[in-house]
Amino acid sequence: MDILDLLVTNPQVQQFLTSLGLSVAKEAGQKIGKWVVNSISTKLTHLQWFEEKRIEESKNTLEGLFIKKPVHQVSLLGNYWIEFLTFMFPEREVEINKLTENDCDYVAQRIFTAMCFEQLLLDTQCNIENIRYMTYFSGIQSRDYHYFDLKARFEQRFFDNFLCARVIDIMANSPLAYVNSLPRVVSDINGNPNTPSVLRDHDVIAVVLSRDPSNRTITRLRSTIRSVQETSNIILPRLILFTNQELLEILGSQNPKDRSTRLERKLQEVKLYRGG
């Protein structure tokens, strides 16, 4: 299974696109669906990883989800697009008629980057399983939803732990602000320190950039991650950064073993991978 397969079979993406075509504002929904699918297809074409025929077939499959409107799915899907866009835009209320083409490009970029990271996890030999897209933890104190693009179980020799990935797009969010917020977020998820923690210090939170800022900002981001990790080391999971360039370079390798080795090295950076 590769990124194209992941895109056309992902249940949440399928439901999102189908519900756009079923929405009351169906013309706006279909326009949004077309913008998102076109943006994803353009990114795939520029990468030159796949034959144009396969990209076109995947594009047609995705477009068919919001152009064809199976009546029997209306009651099942309803306004699922609202839930999906709440996940994409947790900081603001989203109205389907007010989404811009730039908003849809952000949605496409985040979907595509999450699928790229999932592809990397699937290719590795690090005993990563139960990968889930579009997930969240509920805050014990705030009752807020803290969203992650991917969550997986990472098997270790002595214990299992979570690997959670949050895709950050610099067009919509500040990666520096997100990293600085993580001690508060993890504390809210875990709640009472006298009860078992949901996220522990041997879990992993991967910050994955869907677009890269300047080299200077990336340097500041790496420094901030080190600082936040050291300051909150007792309560915070291990933090790891994947720039967009780094993620695409790893996936650009034609050798799955090479991709697996490079991910293992990244995990070794945070002293988590125990191998063997």
Backbone hydrogen bonds in HBPLUS format (Angstrom, degrees):
<---DONOR---> <-ACCEPTOR-->    atom                        ^
c    i                          cat <-CA-CA->   ^        H-A-AA   ^      H-
h    n   atom  resd res      DA  || num        DHA   H-A  angle D-A-AA Bond
n    s   type  num  typ     dist DA aas  dist angle  dist       angle   num
A0006-LEU N   A0002-ASP O   2.94 MM   4  6.26 158.6  1.98 154.7 161.6     1
A0007-LEU N   A0003-ILE O   2.91 MM   4  6.12 155.6  1.97 151.5 157.4     2
A0008-VAL N   A0004-LEU O   3.19 MM   4  6.43 164.8  2.21 151.4 153.9     3
A0009-THR N   A0005-ASP O   3.07 MM   4  6.07 133.8  2.29 145.5 156.7     4
A0010-ASN N   A0006-LEU O   2.99 MM   4  5.65 126.6  2.28 142.1 149.7     5
A0014-GLN N   A0010-ASN O   2.96 MM   4  6.13 163.8  1.99 157.8 162.9     6
A0015-GLN N   A0011-PRO O   2.92 MM   4  6.08 164.2  1.94 148.9 153.1     7
A0016-PHE N   A0012-GLN O   2.90 MM   4  6.02 155.6  1.95 145.0 152.2     8
A0017-LEU N   A0013-VAL O   3.05 MM   4  6.23 173.0  2.05 155.6 156.1     9
A0018-THR N   A0014-GLN O   2.95 MM   4  6.09 164.3  1.97 151.9 157.1    10
A0019-SER N   A0015-GLN O   2.86 MM   4  5.86 161.0  1.89 146.6 152.1    11
A0020-LEU N   A0016-PHE O   3.07 MM   4  6.32 139.3  2.24 142.4 153.1    12
A0021-GLY N   A0017-LEU O   3.41 MM   4  6.77 152.4  2.49 144.3 149.4    13
A0021-GLY N   A0018-THR O   3.12 MM   3  5.35 120.3  2.50 100.4 113.7    14
A0022-LEU N   A0018-THR O   3.19 MM   4  6.50 128.3  2.47 136.5 150.7    15
A0023-SER N   A0019-SER O   2.97 MM   4  5.94 113.9  2.42 139.4 153.2    16
A0023-SER N   A0020-LEU O   3.36 MM   3  5.26 155.3  2.43  97.3 104.3    17
A0029-GLY N   A0025-ALA O   2.87 MM   4  6.10 157.3  1.92 152.7 160.4    18
A0030-GLN N   A0026-LYS O   2.80 MM   4  5.94 159.8  1.84 148.6 152.4    19
A0031-LYS N   A0027-GLU O   3.04 MM   4  6.21 151.7  2.12 141.8 149.7    20
A0032-ILE N   A0028-ALA O   2.94 MM   4  6.17 158.0  1.99 149.5 155.1    21
A0033-GLY N   A0029-GLY O   2.91 MM   4  6.14 162.6  1.94 148.8 154.0    22
A0034-LYS N   A0030-GLN O   2.96 MM   4  6.12 156.9  2.02 143.9 149.8    23
A0035-TRP N   A0031-LYS O   2.98 MM   4  6.23 159.9  2.02 148.7 154.0    24
A0036-VAL N   A0032-ILE O   2.95 MM   4  6.21 166.8  1.96 158.2 161.0    25
A0037-VAL N   A0033-GLY O   2.97 MM   4  6.14 172.4  1.97 154.4 156.5    26
A0038-ASN N   A0034-LYS O   2.86 MM   4  5.88 163.4  1.89 151.1 156.4    27
A0039-SER N   A0035-TRP O   2.98 MM   4  6.09 156.5  2.04 146.2 152.5    28
A0040-ILE N   A0036-VAL O   3.05 MM   4  6.33 160.6  2.09 151.8 156.6    29
A0041-SER N   A0037-VAL O   2.94 MM   4  6.12 164.5  1.96 151.9 156.4    30
A0042-THR N   A0038-ASN O   2.92 MM   4  6.10 152.9  1.99 146.9 154.0    31
A0043-LYS N   A0039-SER O   3.12 MM   4  6.39 157.5  2.17 147.0 152.2    32
A0044-LEU N   A0040-ILE O   3.05 MM   4  6.35 160.0  2.09 152.6 157.9    33
A0045-THR N   A0041-SER O   2.95 MM   4  6.16 154.6  2.02 147.4 154.3    34
A0046-HIS N   A0042-THR O   3.01 MM   4  6.23 159.7  2.05 151.2 155.8    35
A0047-LEU N   A0043-LYS O   3.18 MM   4  6.38 144.8  2.31 144.0 152.6    36
A0048-GLN N   A0045-THR O   3.22 MM   3  5.37 135.8  2.42 100.1 111.5    37
A0054-ARG N   A0051-GLU O   3.07 MM   3  5.51 121.8  2.42 107.0 119.8    38
A0055-ILE N   A0051-GLU O   3.20 MM   4  6.59 160.6  2.24 153.3 158.9    39
A0056-GLU N   A0052-GLU O   2.89 MM   4  6.08 161.3  1.93 151.2 156.2    40
A0057-GLU N   A0053-LYS O   2.96 MM   4  6.16 153.2  2.03 145.0 152.4    41
A0058-SER N   A0054-ARG O   2.95 MM   4  6.18 158.2  2.00 148.6 154.1    42
A0059-LYS N   A0055-ILE O   2.87 MM   4  6.11 155.0  1.93 148.1 155.7    43
A0060-ASN N   A0056-GLU O   2.93 MM   4  6.15 158.7  1.98 147.7 152.9    44
A0061-THR N   A0057-GLU O   3.00 MM   4  6.23 151.7  2.08 143.5 151.4    45
A0062-LEU N   A0058-SER O   2.97 MM   4  6.24 162.0  2.00 151.9 155.8    46
A0063-GLU N   A0059-LYS O   2.88 MM   4  6.07 163.4  1.91 153.3 158.3    47
A0064-GLY N   A0060-ASN O   2.95 MM   4  6.02 146.9  2.07 140.1 148.8    48
A0065-LEU N   A0062-LEU O   3.10 MM   3  5.41 147.4  2.21 104.6 114.0    49
A0066-PHE N   A0063-GLU O   3.24 MM   3  5.84 138.3  2.43 111.9 120.2    50
A0067-ILE N   A0063-GLU O   3.10 MM   4  6.21 138.1  2.28 150.6 163.0    51
A0068-LYS N   A0064-GLY O   3.14 MM   4  5.51 157.2  2.19 125.2 132.3    52
A0073-GLN N   A0070-PRO O   3.14 MM   3  5.70 158.5  2.18 114.3 120.7    53
A0074-VAL N   A0071-VAL O   3.12 MM   3  5.61 166.2  2.14 117.6 121.9    54
A0077-LEU N   A0073-GLN O   2.91 MM   4  5.97 157.3  1.96 159.1 162.3    55
A0078-GLY N   A0074-VAL O   2.87 MM   4  5.53 155.9  1.93 145.6 153.8    56
A0080-TYR N   A0077-LEU O   2.98 MM   3  5.52 125.3  2.28 129.0 144.6    57
A0082-ILE N   A0079-ASN O   2.91 MM   3  5.71 151.2  1.99 122.1 128.9    58
A0083-GLU N   A0080-TYR O   2.98 MM   3  5.29 116.0  2.41 105.9 120.3    59
A0084-PHE N   A0080-TYR O   3.03 MM   4  6.37 160.9  2.07 155.8 161.8    60
A0085-LEU N   A0081-TRP O   2.89 MM   4  5.98 162.9  1.91 147.8 152.0    61
A0086-THR N   A0082-ILE O   2.90 MM   4  6.03 139.9  2.06 142.1 153.3    62
A0087-PHE N   A0083-GLU O   3.12 MM   4  6.38 147.5  2.23 140.6 148.4    63
A0088-MET N   A0084-PHE O   3.05 MM   4  6.40 145.4  2.17 138.1 148.3    64
A0089-PHE N   A0085-LEU O   2.72 MM   4  5.78 151.9  1.80 143.9 151.2    65
A0092-ARG N   A0089-PHE O   3.32 MM   3  5.87 166.1  2.34 116.7 120.4    66
A0098-LYS N   A0095-GLU O   2.91 MM   3  5.39 156.9  1.97 115.9 123.6    67
A0104-CYS N   A0100-THR O   3.06 MM   4  6.43 155.7  2.12 147.4 153.6    68
A0105-ASP N   A0101-GLU O   2.93 MM   4  6.19 144.5  2.06 141.4 151.4    69
A0106-TYR N   A0102-ASN O   3.00 MM   4  6.27 150.8  2.08 144.5 152.0    70
A0107-VAL N   A0103-ASP O   2.99 MM   4  6.37 156.2  2.04 147.5 153.8    71
A0108-ALA N   A0104-CYS O   2.88 MM   4  6.10 161.9  1.91 147.2 152.1    72
A0109-GLN N   A0105-ASP O   2.82 MM   4  5.98 159.7  1.86 147.5 153.3    73
A0110-ARG N   A0106-TYR O   2.95 MM   4  6.14 156.6  2.01 149.8 155.8    74
A0111-ILE N   A0107-VAL O   2.94 MM   4  6.17 162.6  1.97 152.7 157.5    75
A0112-PHE N   A0108-ALA O   2.88 MM   4  5.99 172.0  1.88 154.4 157.1    76
A0113-THR N   A0109-GLN O   2.94 MM   4  6.02 160.7  1.97 143.8 149.3    77
A0114-ALA N   A0110-ARG O   3.03 MM   4  6.11 159.7  2.08 145.3 150.8    78
A0115-MET N   A0111-ILE O   2.99 MM   4  6.27 156.7  2.04 152.0 158.6    79
A0116-CYS N   A0112-PHE O   2.92 MM   4  6.21 147.3  2.03 145.1 154.8    80
A0117-PHE N   A0113-THR O   2.96 MM   4  6.26 157.6  2.02 149.3 154.6    81
A0118-GLU N   A0114-ALA O   2.88 MM   4  6.14 155.4  1.94 146.7 154.2    82
A0119-GLN N   A0115-MET O   2.86 MM   4  6.04 153.8  1.93 143.1 150.3    83
A0120-LEU N   A0116-CYS O   3.04 MM   4  6.38 152.3  2.11 145.0 152.0    84
A0121-LEU N   A0117-PHE O   3.01 MM   4  6.36 155.7  2.07 148.5 154.7    85
A0122-LEU N   A0118-GLU O   2.89 MM   4  6.17 159.0  1.94 154.5 160.2    86
A0123-ASP N   A0119-GLN O   3.00 MM   4  6.18 142.5  2.14 145.0 154.8    87
A0124-THR N   A0121-LEU O   3.34 MM   3  5.46 150.1  2.43 101.2 109.4    88
A0155-GLU N   A0127-ASN O   3.08 MM  28  5.40 173.3  2.09 147.8 146.8    89
A0129-GLU N   A0153-ARG O   2.86 MM  24  5.26 164.8  1.88 154.8 159.7    90
A0153-ARG N   A0129-GLU O   2.81 MM  24  5.26 167.4  1.82 162.7 162.5    91
A0132-ARG N   A0151-LYS O   2.78 MM  19  5.24 155.4  1.84 151.6 160.3    92
A0151-LYS N   A0132-ARG O   2.88 MM  19  5.24 144.9  2.01 144.0 154.3    93
A0134-MET N   A0149-ASP O   2.78 MM  15  4.68 149.6  1.87 129.8 130.9    94
A0135-THR N   A0148-PHE O   2.98 MM  13  5.42 165.2  2.00 168.0 169.8    95
A0148-PHE N   A0135-THR O   2.81 MM  13  5.42 166.4  1.83 153.0 151.7    96
A0137-PHE N   A0146-HIS O   3.01 MM   9  5.25 152.9  2.08 135.6 141.7    97
A0146-HIS N   A0137-PHE O   2.86 MM   9  5.25 167.6  1.88 156.9 161.1    98
A0139-GLY N   A0144-ASP O   2.73 MM   5  5.12 164.3  1.75 159.8 164.2    99
A0143-ARG N   A0139-GLY O   2.96 MM   4  4.57 137.2  2.15 110.8 121.4   100
A0140-ILE N   A0188-ASP O   2.70 MM  48  5.57 157.5  1.75 147.1 145.8   101
A0149-ASP N   A0165-ALA O   2.81 MM  16  5.76 125.8  2.11 145.9 162.6   102
A0150-LEU N   A0165-ALA O   3.21 MM  15  5.06 160.3  2.25 138.8 140.8   103
A0165-ALA N   A0150-LEU O   2.85 MM  15  5.06 164.2  1.88 143.3 146.4   104
A0152-ALA N   A0163-LEU O   2.90 MM  11  5.18 145.2  2.02 137.0 148.3   105
A0163-LEU N   A0152-ALA O   2.89 MM  11  5.18 151.5  1.97 146.0 149.2   106
A0154-PHE N   A0161-ASN O   2.77 MM   7  5.31 166.8  1.78 171.1 173.4   107
A0161-ASN N   A0154-PHE O   3.12 MM   7  5.31 149.3  2.22 133.8 143.2   108
A0156-GLN N   A0159-PHE O   3.06 MM   3  5.22 121.5  2.41 126.0 142.2   109
A0204-VAL N   A0162-PHE O   2.92 MM  42  6.22 157.1  1.97 152.2 159.5   110
A0164-CYS N   A0204-VAL O   2.86 MM  40  6.14 171.1  1.87 156.5 156.2   111
A0206-ALA N   A0164-CYS O   2.66 MM  42  6.06 164.8  1.69 161.0 166.2   112
A0166-ARG N   A0206-ALA O   2.89 MM  40  6.30 161.0  1.93 172.2 178.2   113
A0208-VAL N   A0166-ARG O   3.01 MM  42  6.02 168.8  2.02 143.0 146.6   114
A0168-ILE N   A0208-VAL O   2.82 MM  40  6.08 158.5  1.86 153.2 159.5   115
A0210-SER N   A0168-ILE O   3.01 MM  42  6.05 163.9  2.03 142.0 145.3   116
A0172-ALA N   A0169-ASP O   2.89 MM   3  5.59 160.2  1.93 121.7 127.9   117
A0173-ASN N   A0169-ASP O   2.85 MM   4  5.86 163.8  1.88 161.4 166.2   118
A0178-TYR N   A0174-SER O   3.00 MM   4  6.28 156.4  2.05 151.5 158.5   119
A0179-VAL N   A0175-PRO O   2.99 MM   4  6.18 167.4  2.00 149.5 152.1   120
A0180-ASN N   A0176-LEU O   3.03 MM   4  6.23 163.2  2.06 149.7 154.6   121
A0181-SER N   A0177-ALA O   3.02 MM   4  6.17 130.3  2.27 137.7 150.4   122
A0181-SER N   A0178-TYR O   3.02 MM   3  5.08 132.5  2.25  97.0 110.6   123
A0182-LEU N   A0179-VAL O   3.17 MM   3  5.38 153.4  2.25 105.9 113.7   124
A0185-VAL N   A0181-SER O   2.98 MM   4  6.19 160.8  2.02 153.8 160.1   125
A0186-VAL N   A0182-LEU O   2.83 MM   4  5.89 175.6  1.83 160.9 161.4   126
A0187-SER N   A0183-PRO O   3.03 MM   4  6.05 155.9  2.09 139.4 146.7   127
A0188-ASP N   A0184-ARG O   2.94 MM   4  6.12 150.9  2.03 145.1 152.8   128
A0189-ILE N   A0185-VAL O   2.94 MM   4  6.24 152.8  2.01 149.0 156.7   129
A0190-ASN N   A0186-VAL O   2.90 MM   4  6.08 159.1  1.95 151.4 156.7   130
A0191-GLY N   A0187-SER O   2.91 MM   4  5.92 147.3  2.01 142.9 151.2   131
A0195-THR N   A0192-ASN O   3.09 MM   3  5.63 169.3  2.11 119.5 122.4   132
A0203-ASP N   A0200-ARG O   3.06 MM   3  5.42 167.2  2.07 115.1 118.3   133
A0238-ARG N   A0203-ASP O   2.82 MM  35  6.05 151.8  1.90 155.6 148.5   134
A0205-ILE N   A0238-ARG O   2.87 MM  33  6.18 162.5  1.90 164.5 166.3   135
A0240-ILE N   A0205-ILE O   3.08 MM  35  6.38 151.4  2.17 154.9 154.7   136
A0207-VAL N   A0240-ILE O   2.83 MM  33  6.19 162.8  1.86 166.4 171.9   137
A0242-PHE N   A0207-VAL O   2.91 MM  35  6.20 162.9  1.93 159.8 158.8   138
A0209-LEU N   A0242-PHE O   2.95 MM  33  6.33 167.0  1.97 171.4 175.3   139
A0217-THR N   A0214-SER O   3.08 MM   3  5.22 117.9  2.48  98.2 112.6   140
A0218-ILE N   A0214-SER O   3.01 MM   4  6.37 156.8  2.06 152.3 159.2   141
A0219-THR N   A0215-ASN O   2.94 MM   4  6.17 156.0  2.00 148.2 154.3   142
A0220-ARG N   A0216-ARG O   3.03 MM   4  6.33 156.4  2.09 144.3 150.6   143
A0221-LEU N   A0217-THR O   2.81 MM   4  6.04 149.2  1.90 145.8 155.2   144
A0222-ARG N   A0218-ILE O   2.91 MM   4  6.21 159.0  1.95 152.8 156.9   145
A0223-SER N   A0219-THR O   3.05 MM   4  6.28 158.7  2.10 146.5 152.5   146
A0224-THR N   A0220-ARG O   2.83 MM   4  6.06 150.9  1.91 145.5 154.0   147
A0225-ILE N   A0221-LEU O   2.92 MM   4  6.17 157.3  1.98 151.1 156.6   148
A0226-ARG N   A0222-ARG O   3.08 MM   4  6.37 161.3  2.11 147.9 152.2   149
A0227-SER N   A0223-SER O   2.96 MM   4  6.18 160.1  2.00 147.6 153.4   150
A0228-VAL N   A0224-THR O   2.82 MM   4  5.99 170.9  1.83 157.7 159.8   151
A0229-GLN N   A0225-ILE O   2.89 MM   4  5.93 159.0  1.93 147.1 153.7   152
A0230-GLU N   A0226-ARG O   2.94 MM   4  6.10 160.4  1.98 148.3 153.3   153
A0231-THR N   A0227-SER O   2.93 MM   4  6.08 159.8  1.97 150.2 156.1   154
A0232-SER N   A0228-VAL O   2.98 MM   4  5.98 157.8  2.03 148.1 153.3   155
A0236-LEU N   A0232-SER O   2.98 MM   4  5.72 146.5  2.09 162.8 173.4   156
A0247-LEU N   A0243-THR O   2.98 MM   4  6.23 163.6  2.01 153.4 157.4   157
A0248-LEU N   A0244-ASN O   2.99 MM   4  6.18 168.5  2.00 154.7 157.3   158
A0249-GLU N   A0245-GLN O   2.91 MM   4  6.02 149.5  2.00 144.8 153.7   159
A0250-ILE N   A0246-GLU O   3.03 MM   4  6.24 157.9  2.08 149.9 154.8   160
A0251-LEU N   A0247-LEU O   3.03 MM   4  6.30 166.3  2.05 150.4 154.3   161
A0252-GLY N   A0248-LEU O   2.80 MM   4  5.79 131.9  2.03 135.3 148.4   162
A0253-SER N   A0250-ILE O   3.23 MM   3  5.70 159.3  2.28 108.5 114.6   163
A0258-ASP N   A0255-ASN O   3.01 MM   3  5.29 123.5  2.34 105.3 119.1   164
A0259-ARG N   A0255-ASN O   3.15 MM   4  6.56 154.8  2.22 151.3 158.6   165
A0260-SER N   A0256-PRO O   2.89 MM   4  6.16 158.1  1.94 149.5 155.4   166
A0261-THR N   A0257-LYS O   2.91 MM   4  6.13 159.4  1.95 147.1 152.6   167
A0262-ARG N   A0258-ASP O   3.00 MM   4  6.21 156.9  2.06 148.7 154.4   168
A0263-LEU N   A0259-ARG O   3.09 MM   4  6.36 151.8  2.17 146.6 153.8   169
A0264-GLU N   A0260-SER O   2.95 MM   4  6.23 159.5  2.00 151.2 157.2   170
A0265-ARG N   A0261-THR O   3.00 MM   4  6.28 150.8  2.09 144.5 152.1   171
A0266-LYS N   A0262-ARG O   3.13 MM   4  6.40 149.5  2.23 138.2 146.0   172
A0266-LYS N   A0263-LEU O   3.04 MM   3  5.01 114.7  2.49  93.4 109.4   173
A0267-LEU N   A0263-LEU O   2.94 MM   4  6.30 155.4  2.01 152.4 159.2   174
A0268-GLN N   A0264-GLU O   2.84 MM   4  6.11 144.3  1.96 144.4 155.3   175
A0269-GLU N   A0265-ARG O   3.10 MM   4  6.39 135.1  2.31 138.8 149.6   176
A0269-GLU N   A0266-LYS O   3.13 MM   3  5.18 131.0  2.38  94.0 107.0   177
A0270-VAL N   A0267-LEU O   3.10 MM   3  5.48 140.4  2.26 104.1 114.0   178
A0272-LEU N   A0267-LEU O   3.20 MM   5  5.67 167.0  2.22 141.1 143.9   179
A0271-LYS N   A0268-GLN O   2.90 MM   3  4.65 162.2  1.94 103.6 107.2   180
